[in-house]
Structures are given as structure tokens and as C-alpha cells.
Amino acid sequence: MRMETLAVVSVIFGLSLVQPGSAQDKSPTLAVRTAPLTVSGKAMDETGRPIKGATIFVVSTNGSPPQTIGQTTTDENGSYEFRDAPLPLITSSKPADQSRAGCFQVFGKAPGRGFAWRGMKFLHVSPMIEKVEPQLRESYRKNGFFAGDKIELDLTLAPAARIHGRFVDDGGKPIAGVKVQLGKCDFVDPRGKEDHINFREFWAIWQAADAMPDQVLATSDADGLFEFKSVPPEIFCWVYVEHPDYAGLTFYTSTATSPPASHDNRPVVRLPIAMTLYPTRTIPILVQLSDTGQPISGVEVFAGQPDYTGYSSRGISDKDGKLTLRLPAGNYDLQGDPPSELDYIHTSQNLVVEQSPGEQPTTLQIQPGCVLLLRAIDADTGAGIPDVTFGYEKTEQRGGRLVRGRWGVQSHTTKVDNPKTNADGELRAVVPPGVRNYNVGFTVLPKGYQAVKSEDARPGRLLDLPAGKTIKAEFMLRKIAE
């Protein structure tokens, strides 16, 4: 999932939704509280008959770390219940900033059946939820529940389908010991499911690797063969492949009877999978600041092929700014995420790995950002206004088409932390250089306030943001008569 997609979803709900272990999982230390979650339902087959003895899990998807908070088996009626499971809430260290919501997902398995999941859901427990304007309450309700709601989530466990195949080297010999993991499962036909993929897909499949490893983890045997025996029919799966002698490899496949040629504008590999792993070249990388040439440590470096499929490799630069990746010949996007304490930004550049020589050094130049100081001011008193969010608009290339969107301002390009103005009405962000519109109130403004100039709310104010500079922008708000 792309960082900016996550930014939109997480800012709307005041939470940080980042896949655990990802390069974007850099949220600040949070004070974690819990709320009791009670959820029940039935496990059924494709005809609606109850399934006895199915194993059901409920997990927190935004805890620190994400965790299983309940496991049970269904009774003779196929029923399950989790009562008062401790659901972590994402809250900041400041009580006034508490979002008072948690995020969870229910999934399960049964012998001879494909695993099943329900879409990810929020539980909103803040007493302030009753005061939220109706339109926002409705958006909360779309993918969640409020405290006191009866939560029933049934699971349909269909007959098991298989994902299977074989790995060989470039000489056609089988490769044993290839580790394979399923991820990002989504429905081929999403009708009747959640609209947004972040809620619809099997987000908690990363936690399922611990909860039910036989369903989502496999290893190739001496003949290079691997198999997943308990996959739902008619779904897409993102497959991650790992072996110590080869680069990481990802691709999409599908258990559909007649799978489409692509998913999310990426090719779908048909079953059974016949995959050749190619030998790697050694890529020593020096990471340095582009404007000073200074080597920089602690940069998370990733090299991948287009659209998050194909070969990839990652590492972190050492005290001398060095690291080594191993990749087969091909074209790659080389990316670097500097520490968020620095005023430098997520940087991408092209990397071409040739067939020879065996070692091909390169340099990754981390680019400076622009420090943007945003301030929300009460037009009548001149005082800063706390708890204000900002957004920006831009057009980008996605899947061969131009998409214009509005995103929440983050404090750094390497993380999603959904910042708000401090007690003085100030918000500091390190942003990519360029010219774009910035607007006040990405989420709901503090009660009673509106922008003095309507264009400051949408489309926003056009700001020129030079690299290595600091730009200040003040937005005037005024309380309106109730």
C-alpha cells in the first residue's frame, strides 16, 4: 500500500494505519490504552450451513505492536463470541489529542476450507463522538462501530482452493528452501464488500503468519515445489518469495477460475506458478546528502521493480553511509528514507543493474526538503489555534493515468503521523520542493471555526517551496456565531 493512500484513510479517522514492519512504520511513541471489544458471529459454509470447530481469531491491527487479542472455536451451531477482548486504542501522549478508537479484524480457518476474513473495522469509544457532525459520524459508521453497538461478523468459509507451483534456477534446476508468504488478499469480485481496499482486503494476514502459519506460509521442497492448500476461491493474493541466494521477489496470483490478466494495474501470474529465480549481482551503495556530499547513516534503502512487483532488495546505511544490495540484472527504482530528524526527504532515482560485472557500485543522493511552517491564527485575537490539520493537493501518475487527490500534511515524507498544530497554532513539516496548493482543515476544524478566506479551505493557497529553504504560511480562522 502506498504511503499517501494510507495518509488519506488514517487522517480521516485520526489513526496511523501502516503495515507493521514497513518502511513507513515510524510513528512516534504512543500511550496505548485499551477498550473492551465484544464481537460475535457464525462460521458458515457456502450454503449457509454452520461449521463446527472452526478456529476464529480477532486481532488488533493498530496496536503497538499489532496483536492477537482473542482466539476461539465455533460451537455446534457455528457460533463464536469474544467478550471484552482488550482492544488497543491509538492515543497520543496528550489527553486532548486522544483519538479514542481502535481498529480490529476477524478471520478464521476450518479443515478442508479456505481461510476467511471480514473487512477491517474501527471501534469508536470517545464520548465526544455524539457531538461530531452527522456527515462525519456517517463516515465513521461506514467502516466501524460505536461503543455500545452490537457487533456481529459472520464468516463464510468456502471449499479450499490451492496456490501452488515450482521454483527453478536459470539452468532449470529445482530450488529447495524458497520461503513463500501470502499477503494483500482481496476479492476478485468486490461487490458487497468495503469500498476502500485498505478496509476490504485481508490486512491482518501479516498477523495470520503467527496465528495460522500453515495457511499463509510455505517452503519449496527438493523438487522446488510449494503449495498452499487452504486458500479461498476467487481471490487475488500478493506473493512474497525469499531465498538467501536470491533477491526478494513479489507478484500477484489468483485462485479465480478465470482470473483477469491484471490486478491493480499489475500482471497476475496464472496457476500453477512456474517461476525462474535469476542470479544476483552485488550492488555496493554509498548514501550521501546531495547538497554537501556528506555520507549519511540510518537511511532505509529499497530497490524494487515497477509497481511493487518483481525483484527487490533492502538495507540500512551504516555509520559510513554504506550498504550492499543483491539484485539480478534489470531496471529498478532506488529509494532512500532518511531519518525523520533530518530536513531531507524520501528520495528516488533510477538504478540499472547490468548482466556484468558481478559488482556494480552506485551512489544514492538524498535530496533536501523544504521546511514548511504552517500556522493557524484566530483572526480576532491573534492567538494560535491548536489541533488544526492541513492538507495539500497534487496530481500524480498512477497505473498509467493521472490522478488528482488531496492528502493530509505529514511532518516528514518518511512517516504518517497525522500532525495537528500545537498550543501556539504551529505545525512544522518537511515537504518535497515544488509548487502546490495547501489548505487548512484536512479533517474537521476545531468547533466553531472556519477559514476567513474560503479559498484557504479549498482549493488552498499556492505555495512555492524551494529545496533547502524555510517557508512560513499563516491561515486566518474565525469563530462563527452559533
MARZAZA-443214 format. One record per residue (C-alpha): x, y, z; residue in one letter; residue number from 1. Coordinates in Angstrom, 2 decimals, decimal comma. Layout:
      c1      c2      c3 resn resi
       X       Y       Z    a  NUM
...
***
This chain:
      c1      c2      c3 resn resi
    0,00    0,00    0,00    m    1
    1,19    3,41   -0,86    r    2
    2,00    5,85    1,90    m    3
   -0,26    8,61    0,60    e    4
   -3,26    6,30    0,28    t    5
   -2,73    5,41    3,91    l    6
   -2,40    9,07    4,80    a    7
   -5,85    9,81    3,44    v    8
   -7,51    6,94    5,30    v    9
   -5,65    7,38    8,56    s   10
   -6,11   11,13    8,79    v   11
   -9,85   10,81    8,22    i   12
  -10,10    8,54   11,25    f   13
   -7,29   10,07   13,31    g   14
   -5,25    6,85   13,34    l   15
   -2,00    5,63   11,89    s   16
   -2,63    2,70    9,54    l   17
    0,73    1,38    8,39    v   18
    1,61   -2,21    7,71    q   19
    3,77   -3,50   10,58    p   20
    7,44   -3,70    9,68    g   21
    7,12   -1,43    6,65    s   22
    9,49    1,45    5,94    a   23
    6,64    3,80    6,85    q   24
    6,13    2,25   10,29    d   25
    7,82    5,17   12,07    k   26
    5,07    6,62   14,19    s   27
    6,09    8,35   17,43    p   28
    5,84    6,59   20,77    t   29
    2,18    6,45   21,72    l   30
    0,44    5,92   25,02    a   31
   -1,61    2,77   24,39    v   32
   -4,89    2,23   26,24    r   33
   -7,47   -0,47   25,64    t   34
  -11,24   -0,68   25,35    a   35
  -13,35   -3,83   25,80    p   36
  -14,41   -5,28   22,44    l   37
  -17,29   -7,75   22,26    t   38
  -17,88   -9,34   18,87    v   39
  -19,80  -12,45   17,87    s   40
  -20,93  -14,24   14,75    g   41
  -21,18  -17,54   12,92    k   42
  -18,89  -19,59   10,72    a   43
  -20,80  -20,98    7,75    m   44
  -20,12  -22,85    4,55    d   45
  -21,03  -21,53    1,12    e   46
  -24,62  -22,81    1,51    t   47
  -25,14  -21,14    4,89    g   48
  -24,75  -24,29    6,98    r   49
  -22,93  -23,81   10,31    p   50
  -19,35  -25,05   10,65    i   51
  -18,50  -26,60   14,00    k   52
  -14,90  -26,43   15,24    g   53
  -13,73  -23,55   13,07    a   54
  -10,91  -21,54   14,66    t   55
  -11,69  -17,82   14,83    i   56
   -9,25  -15,02   15,62    f   57
   -9,72  -11,35   16,42    v   58
   -6,68   -9,12   16,16    v   59
   -5,81   -5,52   16,81    s   60
   -4,40   -4,05   13,61    t   61
   -3,17   -0,78   15,12    n   62
   -1,70   -1,87   18,43    g   63
    1,92   -1,39   19,34    s   64
    2,75   -3,94   18,09    p   65
   -0,35   -5,33   16,34    p   66
   -1,52   -8,38   18,29    q   67
   -3,98  -11,23   18,56    t   68
   -6,50  -10,29   21,26    i   69
   -8,73  -13,36   21,04    g   70
   -8,91  -16,92   19,71    q   71
  -11,79  -19,39   19,99    t   72
  -13,56  -22,25   18,22    t   73
  -17,13  -22,37   16,99    t   74
  -19,79  -24,49   18,71    d   75
  -22,21  -26,96   17,11    e   76
  -24,21  -24,01   15,75    n   77
  -21,12  -22,47   14,18    g   78
  -21,27  -19,63   16,70    s   79
  -18,35  -17,79   18,27    y   80
  -18,02  -14,90   20,68    e   81
  -15,23  -12,72   22,03    f   82
  -16,34  -10,87   25,15    r   83
  -14,46   -7,83   26,42    d   84
  -11,32   -8,51   24,38    a   85
   -8,75   -5,77   25,21    p   86
   -8,61   -3,70   22,02    l   87
   -5,71   -1,21   21,99    p   88
   -6,63    2,40   21,24    l   89
   -4,29    4,70   19,41    i   90
   -3,84    7,77   21,57    t   91
   -1,12   10,36   21,79    s   92
    0,70   11,34   24,94    s   93
   -1,53   14,41   25,21    k   94
   -5,00   13,60   26,56    p   95
   -6,56   16,36   24,46    a   96
   -5,34   14,63   21,30    d   97
   -6,75   11,20   22,11    q   98
   -8,49    9,71   19,09    s   99
  -10,17    7,10   21,33    r  100
  -10,60    4,50   18,63    a  101
   -9,18    1,07   17,92    g  102
   -9,01   -1,00   14,76    c  103
   -9,61   -4,74   14,51    f  104
  -10,17   -7,60   12,09    q  105
  -11,80  -11,02   12,45    v  106
  -10,62  -14,04   10,46    f  107
  -10,76  -17,81   10,70    g  108
   -9,95  -21,27    9,37    k  109
  -11,51  -24,75    9,29    a  110
  -10,33  -28,13    7,95    p  111
  -10,92  -28,52    4,24    g  112
  -11,93  -24,87    3,91    r  113
  -10,24  -21,76    2,63    g  114
   -9,42  -19,22    5,30    f  115
  -11,85  -16,32    5,55    a  116
  -11,82  -12,76    6,83    w  117
  -14,08   -9,81    7,39    r  118
  -13,08   -6,29    6,48    g  119
  -11,09   -4,23    8,95    m  120
  -13,28   -2,24   11,37    k  121
  -12,94    0,64   13,80    f  122
  -14,38    0,76   17,29    l  123
  -15,00    4,39   18,32    h  124
  -15,28    4,82   22,09    v  125
  -14,78    8,54   22,61    s  126
  -17,69   10,18   24,46    p  127
  -17,20   13,13   22,10    m  128
  -18,45   11,04   19,16    i  129
  -22,01   12,13   19,89    e  130
  -21,02   15,74   19,20    k  131
  -19,46   15,02   15,81    v  132
  -21,40   16,48   12,89    e  133
  -23,76   13,96   11,21    p  134
  -21,79   13,72    7,97    q  135
  -18,60   12,76    9,80    l  136
  -20,48   10,34   12,06    r  137
  -21,80    8,63    8,95    e  138
  -18,28    8,26    7,55    s  139
  -17,19    6,71   10,87    y  140
  -20,14    4,33   10,76    r  141
  -19,30    3,17    7,24    k  142
  -16,26    1,21    8,38    n  143
  -16,80    0,89   12,09    g  144
  -18,87    0,72   15,23    f  145
  -19,55    2,93   18,24    f  146
  -19,29    1,92   21,88    a  147
  -22,41    0,01   22,88    g  148
  -23,16   -1,29   19,37    d  149
  -23,90   -4,99   18,98    k  150
  -21,12   -6,24   16,69    i  151
  -21,90   -9,38   14,67    e  152
  -19,47  -10,51   11,99    l  153
  -20,23  -13,80   10,24    d  154
  -17,58  -15,68    8,26    l  155
  -18,19  -17,77    5,16    t  156
  -15,51  -20,43    4,77    l  157
  -15,72  -21,73    1,21    a  158
  -14,22  -25,00   -0,09    p  159
  -10,43  -24,67   -0,21    a  160
   -8,62  -23,64   -3,36    a  161
   -4,87  -24,07   -3,97    r  162
   -1,97  -21,81   -4,80    i  163
    0,91  -23,97   -5,94    h  164
    3,92  -24,01   -8,21    g  165
    7,64  -24,62   -8,66    r  166
   10,86  -22,62   -8,49    f  167
   13,88  -23,34  -10,67    v  168
   17,19  -21,55  -11,32    d  169
   18,28  -20,14  -14,67    d  170
   19,62  -23,57  -15,60    g  171
   16,27  -25,23  -14,96    g  172
   17,32  -26,96  -11,73    k  173
   14,79  -27,00   -8,84    p  174
   15,44  -24,66   -5,91    i  175
   14,72  -26,03   -2,45    a  176
   14,16  -23,86    0,62    g  177
   12,34  -20,99   -1,08    v  178
   10,14  -19,32    1,54    k  179
    6,77  -18,17    0,23    v  180
    4,27  -15,95    2,02    q  181
    0,80  -14,81    1,01    l  182
   -0,22  -11,20    1,51    g  183
   -2,67   -8,48    0,42    k  184
   -5,54  -10,87   -0,31    c  185
   -8,51   -9,19   -1,98    d  186
  -11,68  -10,31   -3,69    f  187
  -11,85  -10,69   -7,46    v  188
  -15,45   -9,51   -7,22    d  189
  -15,57   -6,78   -4,54    p  190
  -19,30   -6,12   -4,85    r  191
  -20,96   -6,00   -1,46    g  192
  -17,60   -5,50    0,28    k  193
  -15,95   -2,39    1,70    e  194
  -15,31    0,35   -0,87    d  195
  -11,77    1,15    0,20    h  196
   -9,17   -1,55   -0,34    i  197
   -7,43   -0,75    2,97    n  198
  -10,56   -1,91    4,79    f  199
  -11,69   -4,63    2,38    r  200
   -8,52   -6,68    2,00    e  201
   -7,06   -9,17    4,48    f  202
   -4,94   -6,53    6,22    w  203
   -4,24   -8,81    9,20    a  204
   -2,73  -11,54    7,02    i  205
    0,67  -10,45    8,35    w  206
   -0,53  -11,38   11,82    q  207
   -2,01  -14,59   10,42    a  208
    1,55  -15,75    9,80    a  209
    1,77  -16,26   13,56    d  210
   -1,84  -17,25   14,19    a  211
   -2,25  -19,81   11,37    m  212
    1,11  -20,24    9,60    p  213
    0,07  -23,33    7,60    d  214
   -2,45  -21,21    5,71    q  215
   -0,12  -18,39    4,64    v  216
    3,49  -19,71    4,80    l  217
    5,14  -22,41    2,68    a  218
    8,63  -23,61    1,71    t  219
    9,67  -25,29   -1,53    s  220
   10,84  -28,93   -1,31    d  221
   13,77  -30,71   -3,00    a  222
   11,88  -30,60   -6,32    d  223
   11,27  -26,86   -5,99    g  224
    7,55  -27,45   -5,36    l  225
    5,39  -25,48   -2,92    f  226
    1,68  -25,45   -2,10    e  227
   -0,95  -23,59   -0,11    f  228
   -3,92  -25,92    0,42    k  229
   -6,39  -23,69    2,27    s  230
   -6,84  -20,56    0,17    v  231
  -10,31  -19,12   -0,55    p  232
  -11,56  -19,35   -4,13    p  233
  -11,93  -16,27   -6,31    e  234
   -9,38  -14,02   -4,62    i  235
   -6,16  -12,24   -5,54    f  236
   -3,03  -12,80   -3,47    c  237
    0,22  -10,86   -3,41    w  238
    3,01  -13,44   -3,07    v  239
    6,38  -12,72   -1,45    y  240
    9,31  -15,02   -2,23    v  241
   12,56  -15,18   -0,26    e  242
   15,74  -17,27   -0,52    h  243
   19,23  -16,44    0,83    p  244
   20,85  -16,92   -2,58    d  245
   18,40  -14,72   -4,49    y  246
   16,75  -11,32   -4,32    a  247
   13,27  -10,98   -2,88    g  248
   10,51  -11,44   -5,44    l  249
    6,86  -10,39   -5,36    t  250
    3,97  -10,97   -7,75    f  251
    0,18  -11,32   -7,86    y  252
   -1,66  -14,56   -8,48    t  253
   -5,31  -15,58   -8,23    s  254
   -7,45  -18,57   -7,29    t  255
  -10,18  -17,42   -9,68    a  256
  -11,44  -19,93  -12,23    t  257
  -10,87  -17,34  -14,97    s  258
   -8,54  -14,75  -13,45    p  259
   -8,12  -11,35  -15,07    p  260
   -4,78  -10,55  -16,68    a  261
   -4,03   -7,83  -14,13    s  262
   -4,94   -6,60  -10,67    h  263
   -4,38   -3,00   -9,60    d  264
   -2,67   -2,48  -12,98    n  265
   -0,13   -5,23  -12,23    r  266
    0,12   -8,58  -14,05    p  267
   -1,44  -11,67  -12,47    v  268
    0,61  -14,89  -12,68    v  269
   -1,63  -17,84  -13,55    r  270
   -1,64  -21,11  -11,66    l  271
    0,26  -23,35  -11,41    p  272
    3,15  -20,95  -10,91    i  273
    6,31  -21,73  -12,87    a  274
    8,94  -19,26  -11,67    m  275
   12,63  -18,89  -12,52    t  276
   14,88  -17,16   -9,99    l  277
   17,87  -15,40  -11,52    y  278
   21,35  -14,94  -10,01    p  279
   22,13  -11,63   -8,34    t  280
   24,84   -9,01   -8,77    r  281
   26,43   -7,24   -5,80    t  282
   25,45   -3,55   -5,58    i  283
   27,56   -1,59   -3,04    p  284
   25,78    1,70   -2,33    i  285
   27,13    4,92   -0,84    l  286
   24,34    7,09    0,59    v  287
   25,15   10,79    0,84    q  288
   23,45   14,17    1,08    l  289
   23,16   15,58   -2,42    s  290
   23,98   19,17   -1,47    d  291
   27,02   18,50    0,73    t  292
   28,27   15,07   -0,28    g  293
   28,29   14,01    3,38    q  294
   27,76   10,26    3,91    p  295
   24,66    9,58    5,98    i  296
   23,83    6,69    8,27    s  297
   20,46    5,22    9,17    g  298
   18,91    5,62    5,72    v  299
   16,45    2,86    4,84    e  300
   17,22    1,91    1,25    v  301
   14,94   -0,10   -1,03    f  302
   15,43   -1,11   -4,66    a  303
   12,41   -2,54   -6,45    g  304
   10,96   -3,04   -9,88    q  305
    7,90   -1,08  -11,05    p  306
    4,56   -1,19   -9,23    d  307
    5,78   -3,16   -6,21    y  308
    6,09   -6,43   -8,10    t  309
    9,23   -8,16   -9,37    g  310
   12,62   -8,37   -7,65    y  311
   13,64   -6,19   -4,72    s  312
   16,25   -5,77   -2,01    s  313
   16,59   -3,51    1,03    r  314
   19,05   -2,44    3,70    g  315
   20,11    0,38    6,05    i  316
   23,20    2,52    5,58    s  317
   25,93    2,15    8,24    d  318
   27,97    4,83   10,01    k  319
   29,94    5,42    6,80    d  320
   26,80    5,73    4,68    g  321
   27,36    2,32    3,10    k  322
   25,28   -0,78    2,48    l  323
   25,12   -3,60   -0,05    t  324
   22,14   -4,89   -2,04    l  325
   21,95   -8,01   -4,21    r  326
   19,82   -7,85   -7,35    l  327
   19,56   -9,64  -10,71    p  328
   20,01   -7,68  -13,92    a  329
   17,17   -5,26  -14,61    g  330
   15,79   -1,76  -14,09    n  331
   14,98   -0,66  -10,54    y  332
   13,64    2,27   -8,58    d  333
   16,24    3,00   -5,89    l  334
   14,66    4,73   -2,89    q  335
   16,03    6,14    0,34    g  336
   14,22    7,19    3,52    d  337
   16,46    9,41    5,68    p  338
   15,92    9,67    9,45    p  339
   12,96   11,93   10,14    s  340
   15,10   14,15   12,36    e  341
   16,80   15,46    9,20    l  342
   15,33   18,05    6,83    d  343
   15,83   15,72    3,87    y  344
   13,16   13,80    2,03    i  345
   12,24   10,40    0,66    h  346
   14,36   10,19   -2,49    t  347
   14,05    8,04   -5,62    s  348
   16,43    7,57   -8,54    q  349
   16,82    5,07  -11,35    n  350
   19,13    2,08  -10,95    l  351
   20,17   -0,15  -13,85    v  352
   21,80   -3,47  -12,96    v  353
   23,74   -4,93  -15,88    e  354
   24,50   -8,60  -16,55    q  355
   28,14   -7,91  -15,73    s  356
   30,36   -7,21  -13,89    p  357
   29,46   -9,07  -10,73    g  358
   29,93   -5,95   -8,60    e  359
   28,36   -2,63   -9,62    q  360
   28,81    0,26   -7,13    p  361
   26,45    3,24   -7,14    t  362
   25,65    6,35   -5,10    t  363
   22,26    7,36   -3,72    l  364
   21,90   11,13   -3,40    q  365
   19,42   12,08   -0,69    i  366
   17,68   15,32   -1,63    q  367
   16,97   18,26    0,72    p  368
   13,39   19,11    1,51    g  369
   11,68   22,38    2,21    c  370
   10,76   23,16    5,81    v  371
    7,17   24,36    5,82    l  372
    5,95   26,20    8,91    l  373
    2,16   26,36    8,92    l  374
    0,22   28,38   11,48    r  375
   -3,49   28,66   12,25    a  376
   -4,42   32,02   13,82    i  377
   -7,60   33,35   15,37    d  378
   -8,36   36,42   13,25    a  379
   -9,99   38,26   16,14    d  380
   -7,47   37,63   18,92    t  381
   -4,24   36,91   17,03    g  382
   -3,73   33,77   19,13    a  383
   -2,61   30,49   17,66    g  384
   -5,25   27,76   17,34    i  385
   -4,29   24,21   18,41    p  386
   -5,50   20,90   16,91    d  387
   -5,75   22,14   13,32    v  388
   -4,80   19,86   10,42    t  389
   -3,61   20,89    6,96    f  390
   -3,88   19,28    3,54    g  391
   -2,39   19,69    0,10    y  392
   -3,43   18,86   -3,43    e  393
   -1,45   17,37   -6,26    k  394
   -1,73   15,35   -9,45    t  395
    0,30   12,18   -9,84    e  396
    0,76    9,31  -12,26    q  397
   -0,90    6,08  -11,10    r  398
   -1,30    2,94  -13,15    g  399
   -0,84    4,80  -16,41    g  400
   -3,32    7,55  -15,58    r  401
   -3,22   10,97  -13,93    l  402
   -4,98   11,12  -10,58    v  403
   -5,63   14,32   -8,66    r  404
   -6,05   13,96   -4,94    g  405
   -6,00   15,73   -1,60    r  406
   -3,66   14,44    1,08    w  407
   -3,02   15,21    4,72    g  408
    0,17   17,11    5,53    v  409
    2,60   14,84    7,40    q  410
    5,50   16,10    9,47    s  411
    8,00   14,22    7,26    h  412
    7,95   12,40    3,93    t  413
    9,03    9,14    5,59    t  414
    6,15    8,66    8,01    k  415
    2,42    9,01    8,54    v  416
    1,86   10,72   11,89    d  417
   -1,19   12,91   11,15    n  418
    0,12   16,02   12,94    p  419
   -2,01   18,83   14,32    k  420
   -0,99   22,34   15,28    t  421
    0,49   22,73   18,75    n  422
   -0,70   25,04   21,52    a  423
    0,71   28,03   19,59    d  424
   -1,13   27,03   16,42    g  425
    2,08   25,86   14,69    e  426
    2,81   22,80   12,58    l  427
    6,25   22,02   11,16    r  428
    6,60   19,76    8,12    a  429
    9,47   18,72    5,87    v  430
    7,97   18,53    2,37    v  431
    9,21   17,88   -1,18    p  432
   10,24   21,00   -3,09    p  433
    7,75   22,21   -5,66    g  434
    4,66   24,31   -6,15    v  435
    1,35   23,02   -4,79    r  436
   -1,84   24,09   -3,03    n  437
   -2,02   23,88    0,76    y  438
   -5,29   24,20    2,62    n  439
   -6,43   24,41    6,22    v  440
   -8,70   21,82    7,83    g  441
   -7,87   18,49    6,21    f  442
  -10,03   16,99    8,94    t  443
  -12,78   18,88   10,75    v  444
  -11,67   22,25   12,11    l  445
  -11,92   22,91   15,86    p  446
  -15,53   23,56   16,82    k  447
  -16,89   26,91   15,70    g  448
  -14,02   27,85   13,39    y  449
  -13,94   28,41    9,66    q  450
  -11,37   29,88    7,28    a  451
  -11,64   33,65    6,86    v  452
  -10,80   33,23    3,17    k  453
  -12,83   30,41    1,63    s  454
  -10,01   29,60   -0,79    e  455
   -7,77   28,76    2,18    d  456
  -10,09   25,79    2,81    a  457
  -10,34   24,66   -0,82    r  458
   -8,60   24,62   -3,20    p  459
   -5,99   26,17   -0,92    g  460
   -3,10   28,58   -1,19    r  461
   -0,46   28,04   -3,88    l  462
    2,95   27,84   -2,20    l  463
    6,40   27,82   -3,84    d  464
    8,61   25,51   -1,77    l  465
   12,34   25,70   -2,67    p  466
   14,75   22,97   -1,62    a  467
   16,77   23,77    1,48    g  468
   14,62   26,76    2,43    k  469
   12,09   27,50    5,17    t  470
    8,68   28,82    4,13    i  471
    6,06   30,21    6,51    k  472
    2,34   30,36    5,80    a  473
   -0,33   31,71    8,14    e  474
   -4,00   30,80    7,80    f  475
   -6,60   33,03    9,48    m  476
   -9,63   31,39   11,08    l  477
  -12,60   32,97   12,79    r  478
  -15,26   31,63   15,11    k  479
  -18,71   31,84   13,62    i  480
  -21,82   32,66   15,59    a  481
  -23,76   29,58   16,61    e  482
***
